[in-house]
């Protein structure tokens, strides 16, 4: 659940900058939003890789157990 909390914290940290950019036309906040969204993409990709690795490991363990 640590990854979920990491994603949640990242999104929460961007909320104020979203408001500043969209509601108050603060350009610097827009830059922070763009950076935060890029960080979100990177984190999401990391999570996707981890999930796939765990699935592959579990599948290999099941095959090894079935051969015994």
PyMOL CGO cylinders between C-alpha atoms (Angstrom):
from pymol import cmd
from pymol.cgo import CYLINDER

trace = [
    CYLINDER, 0.00, 0.00, 0.00, 3.02, 2.27, 0.16, 0.3, 1, 1, 1, 1, 1, 1,
    CYLINDER, 3.02, 2.27, 0.16, 2.81, 2.95, -3.58, 0.3, 1, 1, 1, 1, 1, 1,
    CYLINDER, 2.81, 2.95, -3.58, -0.86, 3.86, -3.30, 0.3, 1, 1, 1, 1, 1, 1,
    CYLINDER, -0.86, 3.86, -3.30, -0.07, 6.34, -0.53, 0.3, 1, 1, 1, 1, 1, 1,
    CYLINDER, -0.07, 6.34, -0.53, 2.75, 7.74, -2.63, 0.3, 1, 1, 1, 1, 1, 1,
    CYLINDER, 2.75, 7.74, -2.63, 0.34, 8.31, -5.54, 0.3, 1, 1, 1, 1, 1, 1,
    CYLINDER, 0.34, 8.31, -5.54, -2.26, 9.81, -3.23, 0.3, 1, 1, 1, 1, 1, 1,
    CYLINDER, -2.26, 9.81, -3.23, 0.28, 12.18, -1.64, 0.3, 1, 1, 1, 1, 1, 1,
    CYLINDER, 0.28, 12.18, -1.64, 1.50, 13.33, -5.05, 0.3, 1, 1, 1, 1, 1, 1,
    CYLINDER, 1.50, 13.33, -5.05, -2.02, 14.12, -6.22, 0.3, 1, 1, 1, 1, 1, 1,
    CYLINDER, -2.02, 14.12, -6.22, -2.87, 15.87, -2.97, 0.3, 1, 1, 1, 1, 1, 1,
    CYLINDER, -2.87, 15.87, -2.97, 0.26, 18.00, -3.22, 0.3, 1, 1, 1, 1, 1, 1,
    CYLINDER, 0.26, 18.00, -3.22, -0.83, 19.23, -6.65, 0.3, 1, 1, 1, 1, 1, 1,
    CYLINDER, -0.83, 19.23, -6.65, -4.33, 20.33, -5.66, 0.3, 1, 1, 1, 1, 1, 1,
    CYLINDER, -4.33, 20.33, -5.66, -3.36, 23.85, -4.59, 0.3, 1, 1, 1, 1, 1, 1,
    CYLINDER, -3.36, 23.85, -4.59, -1.30, 24.42, -7.73, 0.3, 1, 1, 1, 1, 1, 1,
    CYLINDER, -1.30, 24.42, -7.73, -4.20, 23.22, -9.90, 0.3, 1, 1, 1, 1, 1, 1,
    CYLINDER, -4.20, 23.22, -9.90, -6.43, 25.77, -8.21, 0.3, 1, 1, 1, 1, 1, 1,
    CYLINDER, -6.43, 25.77, -8.21, -3.86, 28.54, -8.57, 0.3, 1, 1, 1, 1, 1, 1,
    CYLINDER, -3.86, 28.54, -8.57, -3.37, 27.82, -12.24, 0.3, 1, 1, 1, 1, 1, 1,
    CYLINDER, -3.37, 27.82, -12.24, -6.95, 27.23, -13.38, 0.3, 1, 1, 1, 1, 1, 1,
    CYLINDER, -6.95, 27.23, -13.38, -8.77, 29.66, -11.10, 0.3, 1, 1, 1, 1, 1, 1,
    CYLINDER, -8.77, 29.66, -11.10, -6.20, 32.40, -10.64, 0.3, 1, 1, 1, 1, 1, 1,
    CYLINDER, -6.20, 32.40, -10.64, -4.16, 32.18, -13.87, 0.3, 1, 1, 1, 1, 1, 1,
    CYLINDER, -4.16, 32.18, -13.87, -0.89, 31.74, -11.96, 0.3, 1, 1, 1, 1, 1, 1,
    CYLINDER, -0.89, 31.74, -11.96, 1.64, 30.67, -14.62, 0.3, 1, 1, 1, 1, 1, 1,
    CYLINDER, 1.64, 30.67, -14.62, 4.23, 29.40, -12.14, 0.3, 1, 1, 1, 1, 1, 1,
    CYLINDER, 4.23, 29.40, -12.14, 1.61, 27.09, -10.67, 0.3, 1, 1, 1, 1, 1, 1,
    CYLINDER, 1.61, 27.09, -10.67, 1.02, 25.75, -14.18, 0.3, 1, 1, 1, 1, 1, 1,
    CYLINDER, 1.02, 25.75, -14.18, 4.68, 24.84, -14.42, 0.3, 1, 1, 1, 1, 1, 1,
    CYLINDER, 4.68, 24.84, -14.42, 4.47, 23.01, -11.09, 0.3, 1, 1, 1, 1, 1, 1,
    CYLINDER, 4.47, 23.01, -11.09, 1.35, 21.19, -12.27, 0.3, 1, 1, 1, 1, 1, 1,
    CYLINDER, 1.35, 21.19, -12.27, 3.13, 20.05, -15.42, 0.3, 1, 1, 1, 1, 1, 1,
    CYLINDER, 3.13, 20.05, -15.42, 6.13, 18.82, -13.41, 0.3, 1, 1, 1, 1, 1, 1,
    CYLINDER, 6.13, 18.82, -13.41, 3.85, 17.06, -10.94, 0.3, 1, 1, 1, 1, 1, 1,
    CYLINDER, 3.85, 17.06, -10.94, 1.98, 15.36, -13.75, 0.3, 1, 1, 1, 1, 1, 1,
    CYLINDER, 1.98, 15.36, -13.75, 5.27, 14.15, -15.23, 0.3, 1, 1, 1, 1, 1, 1,
    CYLINDER, 5.27, 14.15, -15.23, 6.23, 12.78, -11.81, 0.3, 1, 1, 1, 1, 1, 1,
    CYLINDER, 6.23, 12.78, -11.81, 2.86, 11.03, -11.74, 0.3, 1, 1, 1, 1, 1, 1,
    CYLINDER, 2.86, 11.03, -11.74, 3.54, 9.42, -15.12, 0.3, 1, 1, 1, 1, 1, 1,
    CYLINDER, 3.54, 9.42, -15.12, 6.92, 8.16, -13.90, 0.3, 1, 1, 1, 1, 1, 1,
    CYLINDER, 6.92, 8.16, -13.90, 5.46, 6.78, -10.69, 0.3, 1, 1, 1, 1, 1, 1,
    CYLINDER, 5.46, 6.78, -10.69, 2.60, 5.12, -12.55, 0.3, 1, 1, 1, 1, 1, 1,
    CYLINDER, 2.60, 5.12, -12.55, 5.08, 3.44, -14.90, 0.3, 1, 1, 1, 1, 1, 1,
    CYLINDER, 5.08, 3.44, -14.90, 7.10, 2.20, -11.93, 0.3, 1, 1, 1, 1, 1, 1,
    CYLINDER, 7.10, 2.20, -11.93, 3.97, 0.74, -10.34, 0.3, 1, 1, 1, 1, 1, 1,
    CYLINDER, 3.97, 0.74, -10.34, 3.00, -0.94, -13.62, 0.3, 1, 1, 1, 1, 1, 1,
    CYLINDER, 3.00, -0.94, -13.62, 6.44, -2.58, -13.85, 0.3, 1, 1, 1, 1, 1, 1,
    CYLINDER, 6.44, -2.58, -13.85, 6.32, -3.74, -10.23, 0.3, 1, 1, 1, 1, 1, 1,
    CYLINDER, 6.32, -3.74, -10.23, 2.86, -5.25, -10.68, 0.3, 1, 1, 1, 1, 1, 1,
    CYLINDER, 2.86, -5.25, -10.68, 3.97, -7.10, -13.80, 0.3, 1, 1, 1, 1, 1, 1,
    CYLINDER, 3.97, -7.10, -13.80, 7.10, -8.42, -12.09, 0.3, 1, 1, 1, 1, 1, 1,
    CYLINDER, 7.10, -8.42, -12.09, 5.06, -9.71, -9.14, 0.3, 1, 1, 1, 1, 1, 1,
    CYLINDER, 5.06, -9.71, -9.14, 2.54, -11.36, -11.48, 0.3, 1, 1, 1, 1, 1, 1,
    CYLINDER, 2.54, -11.36, -11.48, 5.34, -13.03, -13.45, 0.3, 1, 1, 1, 1, 1, 1,
    CYLINDER, 5.34, -13.03, -13.45, 7.04, -14.26, -10.27, 0.3, 1, 1, 1, 1, 1, 1,
    CYLINDER, 7.04, -14.26, -10.27, 3.78, -15.71, -8.96, 0.3, 1, 1, 1, 1, 1, 1,
    CYLINDER, 3.78, -15.71, -8.96, 3.14, -17.45, -12.28, 0.3, 1, 1, 1, 1, 1, 1,
    CYLINDER, 3.14, -17.45, -12.28, 6.62, -18.99, -12.22, 0.3, 1, 1, 1, 1, 1, 1,
    CYLINDER, 6.62, -18.99, -12.22, 6.13, -20.20, -8.66, 0.3, 1, 1, 1, 1, 1, 1,
    CYLINDER, 6.13, -20.20, -8.66, 2.81, -21.84, -9.61, 0.3, 1, 1, 1, 1, 1, 1,
    CYLINDER, 2.81, -21.84, -9.61, 4.45, -23.61, -12.55, 0.3, 1, 1, 1, 1, 1, 1,
    CYLINDER, 4.45, -23.61, -12.55, 7.29, -24.82, -10.36, 0.3, 1, 1, 1, 1, 1, 1,
    CYLINDER, 7.29, -24.82, -10.36, 4.84, -26.09, -7.74, 0.3, 1, 1, 1, 1, 1, 1,
    CYLINDER, 4.84, -26.09, -7.74, 2.75, -27.86, -10.37, 0.3, 1, 1, 1, 1, 1, 1,
    CYLINDER, 2.75, -27.86, -10.37, 5.81, -29.74, -11.68, 0.3, 1, 1, 1, 1, 1, 1,
    CYLINDER, 5.81, -29.74, -11.68, 6.51, -31.27, -8.28, 0.3, 1, 1, 1, 1, 1, 1,
]
cmd.load_cgo(trace, "trace")
